[in-house]
Amino acid sequence: MTKEEMYLDINKWKKEKNAIILAHYYQDGDIQDIADYVGDSLALAQKASKTDAKIIVFCGVHFMAETAKLLSPKKKVLLPVMEAGCVMADMMNEKDIKKYREENPDTIILMYVNSTAACKQYADCCVTSSNALGIIDYYAKEGKKILYGPDKNLGSYAMKNSNVQLDLWNGFCGIHNGVKVSDVEDAMKLHPNAEFIAHPECNLDVLSKASYIGSTKQLIEYVTKSDKKEFIIGTEMGVIHEMEKKNPDKKFYLVSPRLKCYEMKLTRLEDLYNCLKNETNEIFIDEEVAKKAVKCVDKMLELSK
Ligand code: SF4
């Protein structure tokens, strides 16, 4: 079956079933192109909370589909590949964060959206890379101790850019954290006219070389508005698809070939096709867990308006 034939069927089923396809920027281009909406974690969460569709097919990783289910509990949320997880989300488990909460009842827990629903139930508020600085500032005014996790890199970046002291969970994205300063220096030598921009999941040494730091959506907006013609990209390779679509006259170079999230790339067009056709791989969350976990996501959306 060709890609075009699959697209025809998928579009037909979307109408018949009243389904919407949400895709993260790190998905393959074939999937981004058939999605109704492509975005970063914050934008996708906002979209999931507002859609009238009966079925949400979430092309991304497990915690993202879970977040969509938290926000749309009555809807059928499907994840084309159930095994698509997130290395960073796996670095925080429910037992440890529950223990932390019990031992630190007065601490504010701010949790990166890259976390399981089971962990989110212990958080005061969620954050994404788009809104982390603003939300941390907001809670800092309460003058209490703040734990931020699981991404220590985004937490370190937030501390550097505010006067807020955070306790950091020892988690990270293996993909972004794998970028080295030498990768940036090599890419800059190879492309002397290009500007290096990066995602805050990279470590601080790498970020110190960047002329702009932002979430995937912010990086796309930045290159689109910029007068510059060449960019070295310090985030997952999938983002270049949208950058090239929006900016056919500009050139984008990935800072390291290792910036490929294998979890995100597990989803192929065939998986999306079969998932929507058969309505398989539905996300379920324990009702009690969902009731508690949704509060921190709702709080984030309220603070991000
Ligand atoms: S790129 Fe990193 S943080 Fe994002 S889904 Fe993949 S492993 Fe998780």
Boltz pocket constraint, residues with backbone or C-beta under 6 A from the ligand:
constraints:
  - pocket:
      binder: B
      contacts: [[A, 26], [A, 61], [A, 85], [A, 86], [A, 87], [A, 88], [A, 89], [A, 114], [A, 173], [A, 174], [A, 175], [A, 176], [A, 236], [A, 261], [A, 262], [A, 263], [A, 264]]
      max_distance: 6.0
